[in-house]
Amino acid sequence: MSYLCQLMKIGLFSIYLICIAFIVSSCNNYSKVLKSSDYDFKYEKAKEYYNLGQYSKATPLFEELIGVFKGTKSLEKIYYFYAYSLYAQRNHLLSEFYFKNFHEFYPKSPMAEDALFMVAYNNYQLSPKDNLDQTYTNKAIELFQVFINTYPESDLVKDANIHIDELRDKMELKEFNNAKLYYNLQQYKAASLAFENLLQKFPDTRLRDDAFLFILKSNYAYAKNSVELKKVERFENTMELYNNYVNKMSDLALLKEAEKLYTLSENYIKKNQ
């Protein structure tokens, strides 16, 4: 048993030495590529690294080659590969910059359509969670729309629309949660206004019924917590809002809650008129 263990240890050590030798050899080879003054050779190696998914090796080569091949036909593909290499390394801001430049420099290129899509898609990748600032979300929506308007027949239009819907859902959720925060803080008037703003900005939101209900809940709570002199008027306002929204609500469970608020408001008014 000890002999077998010793053999295994020797085998593992041999593999370790082979791996080290391979890494050292690869580093030396890459160093030679970087130092080479044969730019055609560098271009071929850059493409090779790119195709192998070794983007960190390909990127410095493409970056150097952009200056070397300026004014030649090769520059178009070098520029394109460089933009994708940056994207693959999640350098979305720089990738967006080069894809945008590519589309401006080569508007008739067969790759121009994809480049313009990637300008938007880099911003899509930068879009954060719904509770954070949505600057990149807004920008991505605008850029996807630019893409759709520029290439309405593109196969990528379907993907662009899917991403737009996803990004809008995120923005709607952020607006909804911000409005709900006012409600939870018992700032009912501010909550009602925030939910109304949500409906104005996103009239087709999937959160529409929830927003309708929170407007009623906010106004009911606002009326209930008002001074006696103002309560009847504010409960009447709650009932009026219910009448405005009742035919627009499709969620039966939420509609039942809304009806309860209407009934409570109506009962208060009957008792105090």
PAFI-516604 format. One record per residue (C-alpha): residue number from 1; residue in three letters; x, y, z. Coordinates in nm, 3 decimals. Each point is the difference from the previous one (the first is absolute). Layout:
% PAFI-516604
seq / type / east / north / up
NUM / ALA / X / Y / Z
...
***
This chain:
% PAFI-516604
seq / type / east / north / up
1 / MET / 0.000 / 0.000 / 0.000
2 / SER / 0.280 / 0.241 / 0.090
3 / TYR / 0.170 / -0.084 / -0.334
4 / LEU / -0.320 / 0.089 / -0.188
5 / CYS / -0.029 / 0.325 / 0.194
6 / GLN / 0.357 / 0.083 / -0.088
7 / LEU / -0.067 / -0.069 / -0.369
8 / MET / -0.311 / 0.222 / 0.013
9 / LYS / 0.199 / 0.281 / 0.160
10 / ILE / 0.268 / -0.030 / -0.269
11 / GLY / -0.271 / 0.004 / -0.269
12 / LEU / -0.170 / 0.307 / 0.143
13 / PHE / 0.333 / 0.179 / 0.033
14 / SER / 0.079 / -0.082 / -0.364
15 / ILE / -0.333 / 0.141 / -0.112
16 / TYR / 0.067 / 0.311 / 0.209
17 / LEU / 0.342 / 0.046 / -0.166
18 / ILE / -0.154 / -0.047 / -0.346
19 / CYS / -0.266 / 0.263 / 0.078
20 / ILE / 0.261 / 0.245 / 0.122
21 / ALA / 0.209 / -0.061 / -0.309
22 / PHE / -0.304 / 0.052 / -0.223
23 / ILE / -0.092 / 0.327 / 0.173
24 / VAL / 0.357 / 0.130 / -0.021
25 / SER / 0.018 / -0.101 / -0.365
26 / SER / -0.335 / 0.169 / -0.076
27 / CYS / 0.110 / 0.319 / 0.173
28 / ASN / 0.326 / -0.001 / -0.192
29 / ASN / -0.184 / -0.057 / -0.329
30 / TYR / -0.246 / 0.281 / 0.071
31 / SER / 0.287 / 0.229 / 0.096
32 / LYS / 0.159 / -0.072 / -0.338
33 / VAL / -0.327 / 0.086 / -0.173
34 / LEU / -0.023 / 0.331 / 0.185
35 / LYS / 0.359 / 0.090 / -0.089
36 / SER / -0.026 / -0.107 / -0.363
37 / SER / 0.024 / 0.266 / -0.271
38 / ASP / -0.179 / -0.228 / -0.248
39 / TYR / -0.345 / 0.155 / 0.015
40 / ASP / -0.164 / -0.251 / -0.234
41 / PHE / 0.121 / -0.271 / 0.237
42 / LYS / -0.137 / 0.200 / 0.296
43 / TYR / -0.335 / 0.032 / -0.175
44 / GLU / -0.022 / -0.376 / -0.054
45 / LYS / 0.093 / -0.068 / 0.362
46 / ALA / -0.252 / 0.258 / 0.123
47 / LYS / -0.276 / -0.178 / -0.196
48 / GLU / 0.123 / -0.335 / 0.132
49 / TYR / -0.016 / 0.120 / 0.362
50 / TYR / -0.341 / 0.153 / -0.069
51 / ASN / -0.140 / -0.323 / -0.145
52 / LEU / 0.136 / -0.194 / 0.299
53 / GLY / -0.178 / 0.240 / 0.237
54 / GLN / 0.331 / 0.135 / 0.131
55 / TYR / -0.123 / 0.360 / -0.017
56 / SER / 0.251 / 0.141 / 0.247
57 / LYS / 0.275 / -0.104 / -0.241
58 / ALA / -0.183 / 0.108 / -0.313
59 / THR / -0.096 / 0.347 / 0.126
60 / PRO / 0.351 / 0.159 / 0.025
61 / LEU / 0.084 / -0.133 / -0.345
62 / PHE / -0.316 / 0.138 / -0.164
63 / GLU / 0.054 / 0.330 / 0.180
64 / GLU / 0.351 / 0.031 / -0.145
65 / LEU / -0.112 / -0.114 / -0.346
66 / ILE / -0.268 / 0.273 / -0.021
67 / GLY / 0.278 / 0.258 / -0.028
68 / VAL / 0.215 / -0.214 / -0.230
69 / PHE / -0.273 / -0.088 / -0.253
70 / LYS / -0.163 / 0.343 / -0.005
71 / GLY / -0.123 / 0.081 / -0.352
72 / THR / 0.007 / -0.365 / -0.115
73 / LYS / -0.284 / -0.245 / -0.070
74 / SER / 0.111 / -0.216 / 0.293
75 / LEU / -0.085 / 0.273 / 0.251
76 / GLU / -0.375 / -0.067 / -0.027
77 / LYS / 0.025 / -0.353 / 0.141
78 / ILE / 0.272 / 0.093 / 0.250
79 / TYR / -0.221 / 0.277 / 0.140
80 / TYR / -0.298 / -0.238 / 0.018
81 / PHE / 0.196 / -0.278 / 0.173
82 / TYR / 0.149 / 0.251 / 0.243
83 / ALA / -0.346 / 0.126 / 0.101
84 / TYR / -0.116 / -0.358 / 0.061
85 / SER / 0.316 / -0.085 / 0.195
86 / LEU / -0.075 / 0.290 / 0.233
87 / TYR / -0.361 / -0.116 / 0.034
88 / ALA / 0.111 / -0.354 / 0.084
89 / GLN / 0.209 / 0.144 / 0.286
90 / ARG / -0.301 / 0.199 / 0.126
91 / ASN / 0.158 / 0.332 / -0.087
92 / HIS / -0.340 / 0.120 / -0.116
93 / LEU / 0.067 / 0.373 / -0.007
94 / LEU / 0.303 / -0.035 / -0.225
95 / SER / -0.168 / -0.269 / -0.208
96 / GLU / -0.299 / 0.229 / -0.057
97 / PHE / 0.235 / 0.278 / -0.109
98 / TYR / 0.171 / -0.216 / -0.262
99 / PHE / -0.321 / -0.159 / -0.131
100 / LYS / -0.148 / 0.350 / -0.037
101 / ASN / 0.310 / 0.118 / -0.185
102 / PHE / -0.007 / -0.311 / -0.218
103 / HIS / -0.359 / 0.074 / -0.106
104 / GLU / 0.091 / 0.360 / -0.079
105 / PHE / 0.318 / -0.092 / -0.190
106 / TYR / -0.146 / -0.298 / -0.187
107 / PRO / -0.375 / 0.060 / -0.041
108 / LYS / -0.016 / -0.223 / -0.310
109 / SER / 0.193 / -0.287 / 0.157
110 / PRO / -0.185 / -0.333 / 0.031
111 / MET / 0.095 / 0.021 / 0.368
112 / ALA / -0.142 / 0.352 / 0.052
113 / GLU / -0.343 / -0.132 / 0.099
114 / ASP / 0.145 / -0.223 / 0.271
115 / ALA / 0.228 / 0.281 / 0.118
116 / LEU / -0.293 / 0.237 / 0.055
117 / PHE / -0.186 / -0.272 / 0.190
118 / MET / 0.307 / -0.050 / 0.221
119 / VAL / 0.009 / 0.373 / 0.081
120 / ALA / -0.340 / -0.048 / 0.166
121 / TYR / 0.084 / -0.342 / 0.140
122 / ASN / 0.304 / 0.128 / 0.188
123 / ASN / -0.228 / 0.245 / 0.180
124 / TYR / -0.245 / -0.283 / 0.063
125 / GLN / 0.282 / -0.187 / 0.174
126 / LEU / 0.075 / 0.311 / 0.209
127 / SER / -0.364 / 0.034 / 0.112
128 / PRO / -0.002 / -0.067 / 0.378
129 / LYS / -0.259 / -0.145 / 0.238
130 / ASP / -0.333 / 0.181 / 0.015
131 / ASN / 0.079 / 0.165 / 0.336
132 / LEU / 0.303 / 0.185 / -0.143
133 / ASP / 0.042 / 0.296 / -0.235
134 / GLN / -0.148 / -0.084 / -0.341
135 / THR / 0.205 / 0.231 / -0.223
136 / TYR / 0.139 / -0.290 / -0.204
137 / THR / -0.345 / -0.159 / -0.016
138 / ASN / -0.144 / 0.314 / -0.156
139 / LYS / 0.292 / 0.027 / -0.238
140 / ALA / -0.028 / -0.365 / -0.105
141 / ILE / -0.371 / 0.041 / -0.080
142 / GLU / 0.072 / 0.308 / -0.212
143 / LEU / 0.284 / -0.173 / -0.185
144 / PHE / -0.200 / -0.317 / -0.068
145 / GLN / -0.271 / 0.225 / -0.146
146 / VAL / 0.262 / 0.171 / -0.219
147 / PHE / 0.106 / -0.345 / -0.120
148 / ILE / -0.361 / -0.099 / -0.080
149 / ASN / -0.059 / 0.325 / -0.189
150 / THR / 0.326 / -0.041 / -0.194
151 / TYR / -0.041 / -0.370 / -0.085
152 / PRO / -0.376 / -0.072 / 0.017
153 / GLU / 0.040 / -0.320 / -0.206
154 / SER / 0.285 / -0.141 / 0.208
155 / ASP / -0.027 / -0.344 / 0.160
156 / LEU / 0.126 / 0.168 / 0.318
157 / VAL / -0.309 / 0.222 / 0.031
158 / LYS / -0.180 / -0.276 / 0.190
159 / ASP / 0.285 / -0.019 / 0.254
160 / ALA / 0.010 / 0.379 / 0.027
161 / ASN / -0.372 / 0.013 / 0.081
162 / ILE / 0.036 / -0.277 / 0.259
163 / HIS / 0.281 / 0.194 / 0.169
164 / ILE / -0.201 / 0.325 / -0.012
165 / ASP / -0.294 / -0.171 / 0.174
166 / GLU / 0.233 / -0.144 / 0.264
167 / LEU / 0.164 / 0.338 / 0.064
168 / ARG / -0.335 / 0.178 / 0.020
169 / ASP / -0.123 / -0.257 / 0.250
170 / LYS / 0.304 / 0.081 / 0.212
171 / MET / -0.069 / 0.373 / -0.016
172 / GLU / -0.368 / -0.052 / 0.079
173 / LEU / 0.092 / -0.210 / 0.303
174 / LYS / 0.239 / 0.270 / 0.123
175 / GLU / -0.272 / 0.268 / -0.033
176 / PHE / -0.252 / -0.229 / 0.170
177 / ASN / 0.229 / -0.077 / 0.293
178 / ASN / 0.086 / 0.367 / 0.043
179 / ALA / -0.370 / 0.084 / 0.016
180 / LYS / -0.063 / -0.288 / 0.239
181 / LEU / 0.274 / 0.134 / 0.226
182 / TYR / -0.198 / 0.323 / 0.042
183 / TYR / -0.303 / -0.211 / 0.094
184 / ASN / 0.197 / -0.203 / 0.254
185 / LEU / 0.131 / 0.324 / 0.151
186 / GLN / -0.363 / 0.113 / 0.032
187 / GLN / 0.054 / 0.289 / -0.240
188 / TYR / -0.330 / -0.079 / -0.165
189 / LYS / -0.044 / 0.309 / -0.216
190 / ALA / 0.352 / -0.038 / -0.142
191 / ALA / -0.062 / -0.372 / -0.055
192 / SER / -0.320 / 0.067 / -0.196
193 / LEU / 0.178 / 0.252 / -0.223
194 / ALA / 0.294 / -0.238 / -0.054
195 / PHE / -0.232 / -0.284 / -0.109
196 / GLU / -0.186 / 0.237 / -0.232
197 / ASN / 0.332 / 0.105 / -0.154
198 / LEU / 0.083 / -0.367 / -0.053
199 / LEU / -0.323 / -0.048 / -0.196
200 / GLN / 0.069 / 0.310 / -0.209
201 / LYS / 0.353 / -0.108 / -0.087
202 / PHE / -0.091 / -0.366 / -0.058
203 / PRO / -0.372 / -0.017 / -0.095
204 / ASP / 0.033 / -0.365 / -0.108
205 / THR / 0.192 / -0.115 / 0.306
206 / ARG / -0.065 / -0.351 / 0.129
207 / LEU / -0.019 / 0.159 / 0.346
208 / ARG / -0.298 / 0.214 / -0.100
209 / ASP / -0.260 / -0.171 / 0.224
210 / ASP / 0.237 / 0.009 / 0.297
211 / ALA / 0.060 / 0.371 / -0.062
212 / PHE / -0.377 / 0.066 / -0.019
213 / LEU / -0.052 / -0.177 / 0.331
214 / PHE / 0.284 / 0.188 / 0.172
215 / ILE / -0.141 / 0.331 / -0.120
216 / LEU / -0.330 / -0.092 / 0.166
217 / LYS / 0.173 / -0.129 / 0.313
218 / SER / 0.211 / 0.317 / 0.022
219 / ASN / -0.303 / 0.226 / -0.039
220 / TYR / -0.207 / -0.204 / 0.245
221 / ALA / 0.281 / 0.013 / 0.260
222 / TYR / 0.046 / 0.372 / -0.068
223 / ALA / -0.372 / 0.059 / 0.060
224 / LYS / -0.009 / -0.219 / 0.308
225 / ASN / 0.291 / 0.188 / 0.159
226 / SER / -0.135 / 0.345 / -0.088
227 / VAL / -0.160 / 0.246 / 0.239
228 / GLU / -0.375 / -0.058 / 0.036
229 / LEU / -0.086 / 0.306 / -0.207
230 / LYS / 0.176 / -0.145 / -0.305
231 / LYS / -0.092 / -0.367 / 0.029
232 / VAL / -0.328 / -0.004 / -0.192
233 / GLU / 0.149 / 0.189 / -0.294
234 / ARG / 0.302 / -0.232 / -0.013
235 / PHE / -0.204 / -0.318 / 0.030
236 / GLU / -0.214 / 0.131 / -0.288
237 / ASN / 0.321 / 0.043 / -0.197
238 / THR / 0.089 / -0.364 / 0.072
239 / MET / -0.340 / -0.111 / -0.131
240 / GLU / 0.042 / 0.213 / -0.311
241 / LEU / 0.339 / -0.157 / -0.069
242 / TYR / -0.154 / -0.344 / 0.041
243 / ASN / -0.264 / 0.087 / -0.261
244 / ASN / 0.277 / 0.116 / -0.235
245 / TYR / 0.203 / -0.319 / 0.038
246 / VAL / -0.254 / -0.277 / 0.055
247 / ASN / -0.054 / -0.070 / -0.372
248 / LYS / 0.374 / 0.001 / -0.065
249 / MET / 0.087 / -0.268 / 0.256
250 / SER / 0.016 / -0.363 / -0.108
251 / ASP / 0.148 / -0.168 / 0.308
252 / LEU / -0.304 / -0.126 / 0.193
253 / ALA / 0.183 / -0.032 / 0.333
254 / LEU / 0.124 / 0.360 / -0.019
255 / LEU / -0.340 / 0.118 / -0.118
256 / LYS / -0.157 / -0.157 / 0.307
257 / GLU / 0.239 / 0.199 / 0.222
258 / ALA / -0.088 / 0.317 / -0.191
259 / GLU / -0.372 / -0.065 / 0.051
260 / LYS / 0.060 / -0.037 / 0.373
261 / LEU / 0.166 / 0.344 / 0.012
262 / TYR / -0.294 / 0.146 / -0.191
263 / THR / -0.247 / -0.152 / 0.245
264 / LEU / 0.193 / 0.123 / 0.305
265 / SER / 0.015 / 0.351 / -0.148
266 / GLU / -0.370 / -0.006 / -0.084
267 / ASN / -0.095 / -0.120 / 0.350
268 / TYR / 0.197 / 0.281 / 0.163
269 / ILE / -0.171 / 0.260 / -0.215
270 / LYS / -0.348 / -0.139 / 0.074
271 / LYS / 0.067 / 0.015 / 0.372
272 / ASN / 0.137 / 0.353 / -0.004
273 / GLN / -0.222 / 0.188 / -0.243
***
